[in-house]
Amino acid sequence: MSKSAPATEFLGIRLVFTPTELQFDEEEYIDKISKRFIMSDCKSCSTPLEPKCTPAEFADSERFEGPFRELIGSLLYLSVTTRPDILFSVNCLSQLQEKPTVAA
């Protein structure tokens, strides 16, 4: 990158310049997360978590064995940088780090 060329990527965030706006894109980072945590085949949904849902609703499910803390950390970075729409869900799930469950 030279001083005269506009930046195209910064901290894993792709920057797309148009005449009227600046767009942020983390599609590659999301693909990397889904492959790392074997979530490529998961179903997508318009609402990541039911409204007014609490962590207590997931407590009685089967225990999750896997890199839960690493997944939550990756999702927190994503939610803080470009995806504030998933912040509530990630925050709710982060409260289950002591005993993560499959339902969460």
ZIURGI-V69951 format. One record per helix or strand. SS is the DSSP state (A for helix, B for strand). FROM is the first residue (numbers start at 1). TO is the last residue. If there is no record, write none. Layout:
ss=SS from=FROM to=TO
ss=SS from=FROM to=TO
This chain:
ss=B from=9 to=10
ss=B from=13 to=17
ss=B from=22 to=25
ss=A from=27 to=36
ss=A from=55 to=58
ss=B from=63 to=63
ss=A from=68 to=81
ss=A from=84 to=94
ss=B from=101 to=101
